Amino acid sequence: MSTTYEADEQVISEILEAEQERLAAIHASDWSRLSELLGDDLTYTHMNGLSENKEENITALQARPRFYEREGLSVRTFGDVAVLHGLIHVSMDPSPDGTPARQLHGRVTQVWARRDGRWQMVVFQATALPDV
C-alpha cells in the first residue's frame, strides 16, 4: 500500500504547474521564462538520441517552432527532486532549410530539482513510440 502525504501532493501540483509553464513559454516564444524553468546544467535528450545542453535546447526551439501536448503524467517526489513521466505529442513546423513538418509521439522522463525555492527541469529524456 502506498501513502501519499500532503507535502507530496503540494510538490506534485508544483511540478505539473512548472511543466505547464515550460510548455506555455515555448508556445509563446518566451525564452526568458523558459530559461528560468531550465537548470543551467540541463541535459535534454531527444527521441532521436541527440543530446543538448540548456543553451543548445533553447537555440533549437527558437529555430523551429513546435507545439507540445502532454498526457498521462505522473509525478514521484524525493524531497527537493521530482520525477515526471508521461506521454508527449510534438507537432513541428517545417524548418527554413526545407525540412518538412513532423508529428512525433513518445514517452518522456523528466527530473526537476528545487533550487532557491523554485523548480527547474534538469533532465529530459524522450523515447519515441512506434507508429501504429
C-alpha positions as CSV (number, residue, x, y, z in Angstrom):
1,M,0.0,0.0,0.0
2,S,1.3,3.4,-0.9
3,T,0.7,6.5,1.2
4,T,0.7,10.0,-0.4
5,Y,1.4,12.7,2.1
6,E,0.1,16.3,1.9
7,A,3.6,17.6,1.2
8,D,3.8,15.1,-1.8
9,E,0.5,16.4,-3.2
10,Q,1.9,20.0,-3.0
11,V,5.0,19.1,-4.8
12,I,3.1,17.1,-7.4
13,S,0.9,20.2,-8.1
14,E,4.0,22.4,-8.3
15,I,5.7,20.1,-10.8
16,L,2.7,19.8,-13.0
17,E,2.3,23.6,-13.0
18,A,6.0,24.0,-13.8
19,E,5.7,21.7,-16.8
20,Q,2.6,23.7,-18.0
21,E,4.6,26.9,-17.6
22,R,7.5,25.4,-19.6
23,L,5.3,24.4,-22.5
24,A,3.5,27.8,-22.4
25,A,6.8,29.6,-22.5
26,I,7.8,27.5,-25.6
27,H,4.5,28.1,-27.3
28,A,4.7,31.9,-26.6
29,S,8.4,32.1,-27.6
30,D,9.1,33.5,-24.1
31,W,12.7,32.4,-24.0
32,S,13.4,34.4,-20.8
33,R,10.8,32.5,-18.9
34,L,11.9,29.2,-20.4
35,S,15.4,29.9,-19.3
36,E,14.2,30.4,-15.7
37,L,12.5,27.0,-15.8
38,L,15.6,25.1,-17.1
39,G,18.6,24.4,-15.0
40,D,21.9,25.6,-16.2
41,D,23.1,22.0,-16.0
42,L,20.2,20.7,-18.2
43,T,20.7,17.5,-20.2
44,Y,17.9,17.3,-22.9
45,T,17.9,14.1,-24.9
46,H,15.6,14.0,-27.9
47,M,13.7,10.9,-29.2
48,N,16.4,10.5,-31.9
49,G,19.2,10.3,-29.3
50,L,20.5,13.9,-29.8
51,S,21.5,15.4,-26.5
52,E,21.6,19.1,-25.8
53,N,22.6,21.4,-23.0
54,K,20.3,24.4,-22.0
55,E,21.7,26.9,-24.5
56,E,21.6,24.4,-27.4
57,N,18.0,23.4,-26.5
58,I,16.7,27.0,-26.4
59,T,18.5,27.7,-29.7
60,A,16.9,24.7,-31.3
61,L,13.5,25.7,-30.1
62,Q,14.0,29.2,-31.5
63,A,15.0,27.8,-34.9
64,R,12.0,25.6,-35.4
65,P,8.6,26.3,-33.9
66,R,6.8,23.3,-32.4
67,F,3.8,22.6,-30.2
68,Y,3.7,20.1,-27.4
69,E,0.8,18.2,-25.8
70,R,1.2,16.1,-22.7
71,E,-0.9,13.3,-21.3
72,G,-0.9,10.6,-18.7
73,L,1.5,12.5,-16.4
74,S,2.7,11.0,-13.1
75,V,5.0,12.6,-10.6
76,R,7.1,10.9,-7.9
77,T,8.7,13.0,-5.2
78,F,12.1,12.7,-3.5
79,G,12.4,15.8,-1.3
80,D,13.9,18.5,-3.5
81,V,13.8,16.3,-6.6
82,A,10.8,15.1,-8.5
83,V,10.5,12.7,-11.5
84,L,7.8,13.4,-14.1
85,H,6.8,10.7,-16.5
86,G,4.2,10.6,-19.3
87,L,3.4,10.8,-23.0
88,I,4.3,13.7,-25.3
89,H,3.0,14.6,-28.7
90,V,5.0,17.1,-30.7
91,S,3.9,19.0,-33.8
92,M,6.9,20.6,-35.6
93,D,6.5,23.3,-38.3
94,P,8.6,23.0,-41.5
95,S,12.0,24.4,-41.0
96,P,13.6,27.2,-43.1
97,D,16.0,24.6,-44.6
98,G,13.1,22.8,-46.2
99,T,12.7,20.0,-43.6
100,P,9.0,19.1,-43.7
101,A,6.6,19.4,-40.8
102,R,6.7,16.4,-38.4
103,Q,4.5,14.7,-35.8
104,L,6.3,12.9,-33.0
105,H,5.0,10.8,-30.2
106,G,7.0,9.5,-27.3
107,R,7.4,8.7,-23.6
108,V,9.3,11.3,-21.5
109,T,11.0,11.1,-18.2
110,Q,12.0,14.5,-16.7
111,V,13.8,15.3,-13.5
112,W,13.0,18.5,-11.7
113,A,15.1,20.0,-8.9
114,R,14.0,22.6,-6.3
115,R,16.7,25.3,-6.3
116,D,16.4,28.6,-4.4
117,G,12.7,27.9,-3.8
118,R,11.8,27.2,-7.4
119,W,11.6,24.2,-9.6
120,Q,13.9,23.7,-12.6
121,M,14.0,20.9,-15.1
122,V,17.5,19.4,-15.2
123,V,16.9,16.2,-17.2
124,F,14.6,15.5,-20.2
125,Q,14.8,12.0,-21.8
126,A,12.4,11.1,-24.6
127,T,11.8,7.7,-26.2
128,A,10.0,7.5,-29.5
129,L,6.8,5.5,-29.7
130,P,6.5,3.3,-32.7
131,D,4.0,4.4,-35.4
132,V,0.8,2.5,-35.0
